Structures are given as C-alpha cells and as structure tokens.
Amino acid sequence: MEQEKYKAFVLWGHAIAQQEELLAPERYAASGTITQDNKFIEASGVLGLFDTEREAQEAGLAWARAWVDAHL
C-alpha cells in the first residue's frame, strides 16, 4: 500500500496479489482509496491487473488524484 498527501486529502494506492492458476505468475489488482481527516471519502473498484506491485499502487494513486481533481 502506497500513501501520498494530495491537496487536502490522503490518497492510498493498493496492490492486491492475484494468482489465477498455480503455475501462473503473480499479478496485482489495483485500487485506490481517498480519506480526509481520517475519514473515508471514496474508493475505486478494481482498476485493472498489473505485473508489478508498484504499477498497481501507482494506478490506484492516479485514480485517486483524478477523483479529487474532478470533485473540487
């Protein structure tokens, strides 16, 4: 989980490990969460599957920044 402060919000990028088949390489589902003053504001659904944990976290953070920009 990656966190960043953006404007008046705290954004979280999540990477959830996914493995569809026993011999398949692990992939990561991305999602994002937005909080403000320790209160939940919004969360995405699954944003897609990524090959690395870092890519998934970045996708979650990008979604959260876009959500904040669209709602201010």
MIFI-301442 format. One line per 5 residues: number of its first residue (from 1); their letters; for each residue y, z, x of N, C-alpha, C. Coordinates in Angstrom, 1 decimal, always signed. Example, Ala and Ser with C-alpha at 12.3 -4.5 7.8 and 13.67 -1.06 7.14 Angstrom:
<pts>
1) as) -5.7 +7.8 +13.2 -4.5 +7.8 +12.3 -3.3 +7.8 +13.2; -2.2 +7.1 +12.8 -1.1 +7.1 +13.7 +0.0 +7.9 +12.9
</pts>
This chain:
<pts>
1) meqek) -1.2 +0.0 +0.9 +0.0 +0.0 +0.0 +1.2 +0.0 +0.9; +2.1 -0.9 +0.6 +3.4 -1.0 +1.4 +4.5 -0.6 +0.5; +5.5 +0.1 +1.0 +6.7 +0.6 +0.2 +7.9 +0.0 +0.9; +8.9 -0.3 +0.0 +10.3 -0.6 +0.5 +11.3 -0.2 -0.5; +12.5 +0.2 +0.0 +13.6 +0.5 -0.9 +14.4 -0.8 -1.1
6) ykafv) +14.7 -1.1 -2.3 +15.5 -2.3 -2.7 +16.4 -1.9 -3.8; +17.7 -2.1 -3.4 +18.8 -1.7 -4.4 +18.6 -0.3 -4.8; +18.5 +0.1 -6.0 +18.3 +1.5 -6.4 +16.9 +1.8 -6.8; +15.9 +1.0 -6.3 +14.5 +1.1 -6.7 +13.7 +1.3 -5.4; +12.5 +1.8 -5.7 +11.4 +1.9 -4.7 +10.3 +0.9 -5.1
11) lwgha) +10.0 +0.0 -4.3 +9.0 -1.1 -4.6 +7.7 -0.8 -3.9; +6.6 -1.1 -4.5 +5.3 -0.9 -3.9 +4.5 -2.2 -4.0; +4.0 -2.6 -2.9 +3.1 -3.8 -2.8 +1.6 -3.3 -2.6; +0.8 -3.7 -3.5 -0.6 -3.2 -3.5 -1.6 -4.3 -3.1; -2.6 -3.9 -2.3 -3.7 -4.8 -2.0 -5.0 -4.1 -2.4
16) iaqqe) -5.7 -4.8 -3.3 -6.9 -4.2 -3.8 -8.1 -5.0 -3.3; -9.0 -4.4 -2.5 -10.1 -5.2 -1.9 -11.0 -5.7 -3.0; -11.3 -7.0 -2.9 -12.2 -7.7 -3.8 -13.4 -8.3 -3.0; -14.6 -8.2 -3.5 -15.7 -8.9 -2.8 -16.6 -9.3 -4.0; -16.6 -10.6 -4.2 -17.3 -11.2 -5.4 -18.8 -11.3 -5.1
21) ellap) -19.2 -11.6 -3.9 -20.6 -11.7 -3.5 -20.8 -10.9 -2.3; -22.1 -10.5 -2.1 -22.4 -9.6 -1.0 -22.1 -10.2 +0.4; -22.3 -11.5 +0.5 -22.1 -12.2 +1.8 -20.7 -12.9 +1.9; -19.9 -12.8 +0.8 -18.6 -13.5 +0.8 -17.6 -12.6 +1.6; -16.6 -13.2 +2.3 -15.6 -12.4 +3.0 -14.8 -11.7 +2.0
26) eryaa) -14.3 -10.5 +2.4 -13.5 -9.7 +1.5 -12.1 -10.4 +1.4; -11.6 -10.3 +0.1 -10.3 -10.8 -0.2 -9.5 -9.7 -0.8; -8.2 -9.9 -1.1 -7.4 -8.8 -1.6 -6.6 -9.3 -2.8; -6.7 -8.6 -3.9 -5.9 -8.9 -5.1 -4.5 -8.2 -4.9; -3.5 -8.9 -5.2 -2.1 -8.4 -5.1 -1.5 -7.9 -6.4
31) sgtit) -0.7 -6.8 -6.3 +0.0 -6.4 -7.5 +1.3 -5.7 -6.9; +2.2 -5.5 -7.8 +3.5 -4.8 -7.5 +3.8 -3.7 -8.5; +4.5 -2.7 -8.0 +5.0 -1.6 -8.9 +6.4 -1.3 -8.5; +7.2 -0.9 -9.5 +8.6 -0.6 -9.3 +8.8 +0.8 -9.9; +9.5 +1.7 -9.1 +9.8 +3.0 -9.5 +11.3 +3.2 -9.2
36) qdnkf) +11.9 +4.2 -9.9 +13.3 +4.6 -9.7 +13.4 +6.1 -10.0; +13.9 +6.8 -9.0 +14.0 +8.3 -9.2 +12.6 +8.9 -9.5; +11.6 +8.5 -8.8 +10.2 +8.9 -9.0 +9.6 +8.7 -10.4; +10.2 +7.7 -11.1 +9.7 +7.4 -12.5 +9.3 +5.9 -12.5; +8.2 +5.7 -13.1 +7.6 +4.4 -13.3 +8.6 +3.5 -14.1
41) ieasg) +8.8 +2.3 -13.6 +9.7 +1.3 -14.3 +8.8 +0.1 -14.8; +8.1 -0.5 -13.9 +7.3 -1.7 -14.3 +6.2 -2.0 -13.2; +5.2 -2.6 -13.7 +4.1 -3.0 -12.8 +3.6 -4.4 -13.2; +3.2 -5.2 -12.2 +2.6 -6.5 -12.5 +1.2 -6.4 -12.8; +0.6 -7.5 -13.2 -0.8 -7.6 -13.3 -1.3 -8.1 -11.9
46) vlglf) -2.5 -8.6 -11.9 -2.9 -9.2 -10.6 -2.1 -10.5 -10.4; -1.5 -10.6 -9.2 -0.7 -11.7 -8.8 -1.5 -12.9 -8.2; -2.7 -12.6 -7.7 -3.5 -13.6 -7.1 -4.4 -13.0 -6.0; -5.2 -13.8 -5.4 -6.1 -13.3 -4.3 -5.6 -13.8 -3.0; -5.7 -13.0 -2.0 -5.2 -13.3 -0.7 -6.3 -13.0 +0.4
51) dtere) -6.2 -13.7 +1.5 -7.2 -13.5 +2.6 -6.9 -12.2 +3.4; -5.7 -11.7 +3.4 -5.4 -10.5 +4.2 -4.7 -9.5 +3.3; -4.9 -8.2 +3.7 -4.3 -7.1 +3.0 -2.7 -7.3 +3.1; -2.2 -7.7 +4.2 -0.8 -7.8 +4.4 -0.2 -8.9 +3.5; -0.9 -10.0 +3.3 -0.4 -11.1 +2.5 -0.3 -10.6 +1.0
56) aqeag) -1.3 -9.8 +0.6 -1.4 -9.3 -0.8 -0.2 -8.3 -1.0; +0.0 -7.4 +0.0 +1.1 -6.5 -0.1 +2.5 -7.2 -0.2; +2.6 -8.2 +0.6 +3.9 -8.9 +0.6 +4.1 -9.7 -0.7; +3.1 -10.2 -1.3 +3.2 -10.8 -2.6 +3.6 -9.8 -3.7; +3.0 -8.6 -3.6 +3.4 -7.6 -4.6 +4.9 -7.2 -4.4
61) lawar) +5.4 -7.0 -3.2 +6.8 -6.7 -2.9 +7.7 -7.9 -3.4; +7.3 -9.1 -3.1 +8.1 -10.2 -3.5 +8.3 -10.3 -5.0; +7.2 -10.0 -5.8 +7.2 -10.0 -7.2 +8.2 -8.9 -7.7; +8.1 -7.7 -7.0 +8.9 -6.6 -7.4 +10.4 -6.9 -7.2; +10.7 -7.5 -6.0 +12.1 -7.8 -5.7 +12.7 -8.8 -6.8
66) awvda) +11.8 -9.8 -7.1 +12.2 -10.8 -8.1 +12.5 -10.1 -9.5; +11.6 -9.2 -9.8 +11.8 -8.5 -11.1 +13.1 -7.7 -11.1; +13.4 -7.0 -10.1 +14.6 -6.2 -10.0 +15.8 -7.2 -10.1; +15.8 -8.3 -9.4 +16.9 -9.2 -9.4 +17.1 -9.8 -10.8; +16.0 -10.0 -11.5 +16.1 -10.6 -12.9 +16.6 -9.6 -13.9
71) hl) +16.4 -8.4 -13.6 +16.7 -7.3 -14.7 +18.0 -6.5 -14.4; +18.8 -6.9 -13.4 +20.0 -6.2 -13.1 +21.2 -6.9 -13.6
</pts>
